[in-house]
Amino acid sequence: MHPERNTTSNNDRAVEGTLEQTFDGTPEGVRRALADCIASLRALGVSDGQIVNMEVVLAEVLNNVVEHGYADVEDGKIFLRIVAEDQTLRILCRDNGVPMPGLNAPDPGPPDLDVPLNELQEGAFGWFMIRAIAADIKYERQDGCNYLSLNLGA
Amino acid sequence: MKLETNFYDEAILLVVEDQRIDAANAIFLKDAFAKATSGASGRVIMDLSSVEFMDSSGLGAMVAAMKHLAGRTELELFGLSGAVDKVFTLTRMNTVFKIHADESTALDGLTKSEDSAVRAS
């Protein structure tokens, strides 16, 4: 799956383009899709700081689909669209796995570090990191599909 | 998950050779770490210089690795950059692990063990 790329640029600083791809909802599928997206965004001229934010957020979003949405589905697919416009990267992720609990995107808050070592949490960092980095997070369930959209600023 | 083990007097240095610690390989880190540190005494230092990306599963595996030391010693890290540094900073796990600025600071005062070849085999 190769991302489609349409680049238009009014000046040297403008980063514009749309990437779209559909891939397997597996850890390996996610790894490849991430690598493709990051390479394409670099080629579009997205800054290093935004690339780091994008890779962290995308990895968590996509891994959540694999681990939860498609936990009991073998051949699930994930559709991903990233639109770069001005200084913002808009992400849309669609899958047809199980809905998010309570039909809401999780908001677990920061990890509790004020505990004995053996009680330190080993999970639930993902949604905290997504919310710490991304803005305008919207989740919708429609026609058996999960739609998650979020924005990354400059 | 590849961990290269280097023996020092009173410390072991584990060099992570993978470029990513993520959902696809994090489960192997815990095993590799347990194997590499079994019977070890002294400080445990991990070199993350080769790691370009870590996700929440990778971070969870790092926490599990630290727990494996059961408070006997800290898990010390160096070579955090880019996304790895971001993940530790966002979650404030950089306050839980002992993080060194660079390799020379981390290994300051340590001498390589003479019998390291034997112990590494």
Boltz contact constraints between the chains, C-beta under 6 A:
constraints:
  - contact:
      token1: [A, 27]
      token2: [B, 23]
      max_distance: 6.0
  - contact:
      token1: [A, 27]
      token2: [B, 24]
      max_distance: 6.0
  - contact:
      token1: [A, 31]
      token2: [B, 24]
      max_distance: 6.0
  - contact:
      token1: [A, 52]
      token2: [B, 82]
      max_distance: 6.0
  - contact:
      token1: [A, 52]
      token2: [B, 83]
      max_distance: 6.0
  - contact:
      token1: [A, 52]
      token2: [B, 86]
      max_distance: 6.0
  - contact:
      token1: [A, 55]
      token2: [B, 83]
      max_distance: 6.0
  - contact:
      token1: [A, 56]
      token2: [B, 83]
      max_distance: 6.0
  - contact:
      token1: [A, 56]
      token2: [B, 86]
      max_distance: 6.0
  - contact:
      token1: [A, 59]
      token2: [B, 55]
      max_distance: 6.0
  - contact:
      token1: [A, 60]
      token2: [B, 56]
      max_distance: 6.0
  - contact:
      token1: [A, 63]
      token2: [B, 23]
      max_distance: 6.0
  - contact:
      token1: [A, 111]
      token2: [B, 91]
      max_distance: 6.0
  - contact:
      token1: [A, 113]
      token2: [B, 92]
      max_distance: 6.0
  - contact:
      token1: [A, 113]
      token2: [B, 96]
      max_distance: 6.0
  - contact:
      token1: [A, 117]
      token2: [B, 71]
      max_distance: 6.0
  - contact:
      token1: [A, 118]
      token2: [B, 67]
      max_distance: 6.0
  - contact:
      token1: [A, 120]
      token2: [B, 63]
      max_distance: 6.0
  - contact:
      token1: [A, 122]
      token2: [B, 60]
      max_distance: 6.0
  - contact:
      token1: [A, 122]
      token2: [B, 63]
      max_distance: 6.0
  - contact:
      token1: [A, 122]
      token2: [B, 64]
      max_distance: 6.0
  - contact:
      token1: [A, 123]
      token2: [B, 60]
      max_distance: 6.0
  - contact:
      token1: [A, 125]
      token2: [B, 56]
      max_distance: 6.0
  - contact:
      token1: [A, 125]
      token2: [B, 59]
      max_distance: 6.0
  - contact:
      token1: [A, 125]
      token2: [B, 91]
      max_distance: 6.0
  - contact:
      token1: [A, 126]
      token2: [B, 56]
      max_distance: 6.0
  - contact:
      token1: [A, 129]
      token2: [B, 90]
      max_distance: 6.0
  - contact:
      token1: [A, 132]
      token2: [B, 90]
      max_distance: 6.0
